Amino acid sequence: MTMKRYNVGIIGYGAAAASHIAAINATSLAHVTSVCSSRKLEPATLASRHGCHLNCFQDIADFLSQPELHAVSICSLPQLHACHAVAAAQAGKHLILEQPIALNHEDCQAVRDAVTASNLKTCVGFRYRFSNQLRAIKAFLDRGLLGRIHYGEVDYYRGLGPWFRQYQWLQKKESGGTSLLAAGCHALDALLFFMGPDVQSASCYTTHSLNRDFARFEYPTSSVTILKFRDGRVGKVGSVLDAQQPFYFRVHLIGSEGTILDNKFYSTQLGALDKAQWSEFAVKLAEEDAPESSYQRQFETFFDALSRGEDMPLTSLKDALLTHEIVFAAERSAQRHEHGAK
């Protein structure tokens, strides 16, 4: 068996951790060797579940003191991401960090400062940039087949009620934060992936469902954010956590030479296409792409870049901080609108 170059530890053990373990172990350069959780975990149980031996820790200092540990994947509760990231960076460990990086601007800056001081490489979990659908769309755009996009929409529609595994912490303001931070940030990040990060302003309004399945949420579960780009283009992001429907990651991009709607397209640049009907990409939609698949592509890219001493493309901490700053700007707008309505 080929020895893998990087040993990775996981902080936090829940749904995200299970996906990270499978995806990291499927890469060619890294494997997971240890897990740190506030709960007592049994190595034999984890070995049976994940097919590999994992050293188990409850004390994070002991976990981070492992000299053979090269990188840490942070899958803890969102309100703990920043403190865990800072601790891991101070211990000299490269970082894989689930989104959100933190729930506020100040904690995001603390993570940035710790990473910069230790000269580490980073990867933030905006995995949809590595989904087959978004990769196909980006390749289409990079070839100029839509011309200049002047209007774009990316929306996150999902019902995250009591049946959802992460519901117990997601519903709380201290851990879920807002609709955008909890999940809609993926849609906003995808829009920036397509249209670029040069945003001039963000205006956001929030609302919520009256269905009792979502009554325990401590923050508005639906929001719409309008982005104005510095060059005059406009984008819209819907973040809806109380939708009574299957998960839908909606993409609608309109350019001077064509349009993309999810996995359908029309372009004036492709010869004799019939404008009266759509052509299609032969790819899975983002919501159909298993998390482990997009994570594996993302983590393979991260460890390959790490092996060459280069920054992670597309989802480094620097890239992800741009998305977070726009999320925070949208949240400030929503608060102003809410206060103005009272």
N, C-alpha and C positions, 0 to 999 in steps of 0.2 A: 504494500500500500504506500502511495506517495505521501510523504510527510508534508503537512500544511504549514505555511510560513507564519501565520498569525493566530495567536490564542486570544479568544474573545470571551469576556465575561458579561453576564446580563444582570442589570439591576432592576428588580421588580419581576414578578412572575404572574402574568395574566394572559389575556388573549394575544396582545401584541408580542409578548415574549415568546409565546409558542410559535408564532409566525416568523419571528426573527431567528429563533434557533434553527428551524427547518431551512430557512433561506440562507443563513450564513453557512450552515453545514453543507449546503448544496453548491457553494462556491468552490473554486479551484484553489484558493489561497488561504482560506480561514476556516476555523471551526470553533464551536463554543465549548469551553472547558469548565466553566463555573457559573453559578447563579447565586445572587444575593437577594434575599427576600425577608420581609418582616415576619413572615410565617415560617415555621419550621418545615423544611422540605426533606424528604427522604431520597437519598441518591438512588436506591433501588427502584423506587417508583418513577423517578425521572428517566432512569436508564430504560425502563420498560416502555415509557411513553415516547421517548425521543430517539431511542436506538443508540445512545452513546453515554459514557460515564460523565457525570457532571458533579464537580465538587460543590457542596452547598454551604452557604454562609448566611448568618443573620446580622453579623456586625460588619458594617460597610468599611470601617478602617482595616479590619483584617482582610476583607475581600480585596481592597485596593492595594494592599501591601504585597500582593503576590508578585514576585519579581518577573515571573514568566508570562505575566498578563500584558498583552500589547495594546488591546483596545477594549472599550467598554460600550455596551449597547444599553441605553437608558430607556426602560419601558415601565418606569414607576408611574404613580399617579401624577397628573399634570402639574399640580402645585408643588411637587417635589423635584421636577425636572431640573430647575435651575440649580438648586443646592447640590444635587447629585452630579450635575455636569461640572460645576465648579470644583467639587471635591475630586472628581476623576481627572480633571485637567491639572489640578495641583499635584496629583500623584503621577503625572506624566503619561496618562493613557490617552490614546486617540479616541475620538468620540463618534458613535452612532447615536443620534438623539431623536427620539420620537417627537413629533409635533404635538402641541406647541412647544417651542423652546422654553417659554415661560408664559405666565399669564399677564405680565405687564412689561412695560418698556424698561424699567430700571433693572429687573432681573435678567432680561435679555442682554442688556449691556454688561452686567456682571459676568455672564457666560462668555460674551465676546472678549472681555478683558482677560479672563482666566486662560482662555484658549490662546490668545495672542501672546500672553506672557510666557506660556510654555511651548509656543511654536509647534502646535499640534495640527493634525489633519482632522477634518470633520465631515459628517454626513448627516443631514436632517431628513426625517421620514416623509418628505413629500413624494411618495412613491408613484403617484399617478403620472409624473413626468416620464416614468419608465414603463407605463402600461403600453400595450401594443397599439391601442387606438390613438393615444396622444403622440406616440412616436411617429405613427403613420401621418397624422395631421401635420406635425411639425416638419416632416420631410417634404410634404406637399407644399407647405408655406415657404420653406427655404428655397424651393425651386421656382418661386414666383408665380405659382399656378392660380393663386387668388388675387394677385396684384397687391395693392395696399389695403390692409384691413382697416376700415374706418369705424366699424361697429362690431362688437363681440359680446356674446353672453355665454357664461358657464355657470351652471346651477347644480346645487347638491340637494336632491330631494330624497328623504328617507324618513321612516317612522321609527324613532329610537325610544320606544316605550318600555314598559316593564319586562317585556320579552327579550329585550336586548341585553347581552351579557354585561356590558359596561354601564347599564342604566343606574345602578346604585350610586356610583360616583359622578356619572355624567350629569345627573339632574341637579347637582349642587353647584351653587355659584362659586364656592371656594375651589372646586376641582374642575368643573366644566367650563366656567368662565362666562362665555357667551356662545350663541349659536355659531358665530364665525370661528371663534377659537376652538370650539369643540369639534367641528367637522367641516364647516363651510370654508375654512381656510384652504382646503384642498382645491375647491372650485376657484377661489381667488388666485391661488398660486398657478393653476392651469391657465387662467386668463392672462396672467403676466408672462407665462411661458410662451404664449402665442403672440401677445401684443407688446411685450417688453415692460420694464419696470418704471418707466419715466412718467409717473403719475403726478399730476398737478394737484388734484383734490379728490376727496372721497366723501360722498353724502349717503348716509344710511338711515333707514327707517326700520322699526321692529314691530312685530305683532305676535300673536300666539293663538293656538287652537283652544276651543272650549271643551274638547273631548277630555273626559276624565283620565284617560290613559296618560295624558301629558300634564295633568294638574299639579304634580309635585315638582315640576321644574321651577327653579328659583330665578330663572331669567327668561326673557322672551325667546321662544323656540324658533321663530321665523324672522328673517331679515332680508332686506333687499338693499344692495349697495350700488350706487352709480359712481363710476370712475371717469374723471376727465383727464385725459393725457395732455401733456404739455404741447403736443403738436395738433391738438384739436380733436383727436379721435375720442370715442366714447365706448365704455364697456359697462356691463351689468353683471352682478353676481347675486344669485339667490341662494340663501342658506336656510333650508327648511328641514327641521328635525322632527316635525309633527305631521308629516304627509301620510295619508292613508292610502298607500300604494307600494309597489315594489321599489327598491332602490333604483334611482335614475340619476346618472351623472350626465347632465345635458350640455351639449356644446353646439353653439350656433355662431358662426363667423361669417361676416359679410365683407367682401372686398371688391375692388374695382373691376376684377376679372373673374369673379366667381363667388360661390357660397359653399360652406360646409355645414351640414346639420347632422350631428352625431357621426354615423359611419357613411353618410351619403354626401355626394358632392356634385357640383356642376362647375366647369371652368371653360372660359372662352379660349383658353390656351391649348386645349386638347383636341383640336380638329373638329370633326363633325359630330360632337355630342348633341343630343337632342335636349334643348332647354325645357321641353315640356315634361321631362322625366329625369329622375335622379340616377346617377351611377353610384356604385358602392365600393367601399374599401372591404376587402375580405379579411377583416380582423375582428376579434372579440371586442365588444364594448367595454369601456373601463370598468363598469359595474359587474361585468361578467368575468373579468380577469382576476384569478385567485390572488389574494395578497402575497402569498409565498412566491408567485411567479414574478410579479413586478419588484418585490423586495429582492429576489435573487439577482435580477438584472442590475438593480441599483447597487447592491452590496458587492457584486462582482466588479462593477465599475469603480467603486470606492477602494477596494483592496488592490485592484490593478494600479490605480493612481497612487495609492500609498506606497506600493512597491517601487514606484518610479520617483518617489519624493515629490509628487505633484498634488495640487489641490483637487478635490472631488469636483468634477464638472456638474453643473445644473443644480445640485442640491447641497452645496457646501453651506457652512454656517453663514458666510457672507451673503450668499444667494437668499437663504431662508430669512435672514434678518430683514431684507427688503420687503418680503411678503408680510412679515409680522408688523413692520412699521405701518404698512397700509391698512392692515387689520386694526391696529390701535387707532389710526386716524379715523377709520370708519366707526369705531366704537365711540370715540369722542363726539362725532357727528350725531350718532344715535342718541347719546345723552343730551346733547343740546336740543335736539328735536323733541325729546321726551319732556324735558324741563320747560320748553317753550309752549308745549301743549297744555301745561297745567295752569 
